[in-house]
């Protein structure tokens, strides 16, 4: 006799995913369920290899959603991170689904790196995970509609790790318009992702202060670019990546920190990272200020910060946010 299909226990909770994220000859440490009426029926067991037959069977029955136990979310996230490249390049998946997968993986990786062992020096494992993520992100943002899809998902509650992901996203989209080679694009994208890593060494009560910083507190915040470079000193970062971390608060008119560089002394990486950093900060709810709309943020950047921000990077940010093509 054939055993009846296993069913979920009463009260177990699930989250929904697209079956198209599962590729043949891969497996994950989680179970996949189908929904039949009000019941969840086991479809594949943990560590069971996904096959072409699995995909064809689901497609043949018109199954567009499968379910995974909430308690196995971490195992699912590990699977998606390991297979992120093929998922992002899978044209069968709607761009909105790929954008959600990309954004969730990016924030999860950044959160783990920023909150696990830091502010100790970054480990090689952390570095490799971030580098792989940026390489895949750079390929993803070479498609014009990618930013539009991801932009809908960006949350506006400030956390250092999510802010860093947002800056990477905007920076890669802008840098793509400069027609940089893939190696340079990845290098600067990695620097953008790590630009605020030094904030993990700034006391939390200072970062989360709702009022104006004191004369003693402000210098601590201004040291975070230096802290960031020091924390990454044992990793093989390119000079472009280091420029993002060290100089993203430098300004065209020399009013920035930590070195007071200005104009032509500022590398492209720092100019782009600086514009993206300001835009995301303005549109995000921070402890000391409520986020404004994208239009208001761009207006503030134009009316109050035009002498401080690189105007070419600012122009390109407007263009990519509006979905317009940039022709040099």
Beta strands, then each sheet from edge to edge (+ up, - down):
strand 1: 14-17
strand 2: 32-36
strand 3: 39-44
strand 4: 66-69
sheet 1: 1+ 4-
sheet 2: 2+ 3-
end
